[in-house]
Amino acid sequence: MAKKDTYKYELHDGHKTVYVGTTKDPERRKAEHRADGKDFTNMTIIGRPSTAEGAGKWEEERIDTYKRNHGGDRPKYNQNDSGK
């Protein structure tokens, strides 16, 4: 059985979602985003940890939903539709 050790998260700048992602280590990933110069006010963990496969599927679906609601645009810092 696959391990449920992958967190789903969003970065927000105020109320705006600027990044959608997954990670096994939220604090490390948050620091990496800050070191990369991403401008955000908070990181929100979404739900409970999932399998890597399940989290990856959520990420793609979440980016797709964002695009449908924002005229086809991805969150500011997501470079592609899969999050990879």
N, C-alpha and C positions, 0 to 999 in steps of 0.2 A: 504494500500500500504506500502511495506517495505521501511524503511528509508535508504537513501544512505549516510551512515556515516562511511564506512569502507574504509581505504586507503590500496592500494596495494603498496608494496615497495621492493626494492632490496638493500642489502648491498654490497658494492664493496671494494675490496682492490686493488687500482690502477684501472686497466681495467677489473679485474677478478670479476665475481659475486661469492660471498661467502655465501649468504643467500637470500632466497625469502620468503616474509611473508606478513601478513595483520595485521592491527591494527586500532583502533578507535582514538588513540592518538600517532601520530608519534614521537613527542619529548620525551614523557615518554618511549616509546618502544626503541628508540635510546639509551637513558640513561640506560635502563635495559640491552641491549646488551653489552654496554661498561662495566657495572658492572659485567656481566657474564664472562668478559674476551675475548669477541670476538674481533678479530683484523680486523678492516676495516677502510678505509679512508673516505668513504662517504655513506650516505643513499640517495637513489633516489626514490622519489614518482613517481609511474607509473600511468599516466592517472588521471581521476577524481575519487572522492569517489564513491563507489558502495554499493550495498546491501551486507550484510555479506555473503549471499549465493553466489552472483555473484563473490565476492572477493575470496571466498574459492575455487570456480571452477577455477578462473584464476590462483590461487596459484598452484593447482594440475597440470593444463595444463602447466604452466611455468616450474615447476620442471621436468615434463615429457619431454618438449622440451630441457631443459638443458641436461638431461640424454642422449637423442638421439644424441646431439651434442658433448658429452664428454665421449663417450665410456661406457655409463651406470652409470657413477658416478653422485651423487647428488652434489649440491653446498656444500662447505666445512662444513658449520654449520647446514644444514638441516639434521635432524636425520631420516626422513622417507619421503615417496613419497607424502603424503597428506599435509605436512606442520604442522600437528597437533601433 
